[in-house]
């Protein structure tokens, strides 16, 4: 039910946003961005609330991403490419179900990103849509494995000066549902 609600919110926001654009806005970077900027994001994510119980151990997802703005095509469309690293941990204390001891798992995210900047003509505001594809590697007390990750997110960054800002992303992927943190532009 939570995922369905999130999908409907993303569809509504995306649909409403499309009607607010003018065609010229699709071909330029947001104010304060250019086709050569790098953006480093560091933040924390929020996902499954089942882990917040007294018998669970949980480390919220931490993530680091680096994006490079790239003007593509004849019209210099405002895209970006990048990569993302993430870490999260979870486990159980004591006698949980059939386990007779504490155990813990480490989730490590390694992925690439490809996104598009939306231009609202608001200084220092950068809104974007991004797709993420990569792997989540599981390691821990019992046999674990890796799995493919594919995500689609909407995000926003607001820079308080030329190099420092805040960001948030929400969407559907297997690592976290909502992320927020700080951003550095260089």
Buried (B, 14 or more C-beta within 10 A) or exposed (E): EEEEEBEEEBEEEEEEBEEEEEEEBBBBBBEBBEBEBEBBBBBBBEBEEEBEEEEEBBBBBBBBBBBBBBBEEEEBBBBBBBBBBBBBBBBBBEEBEEBEEBBBBBBBBBBEBBBBBBBBEEEBBBBBBBBBEBEBBBBBBEEEEBEEBEBBBBBBBBBEEEEEBBBBBBBEBBBBBBBBBEBBBE
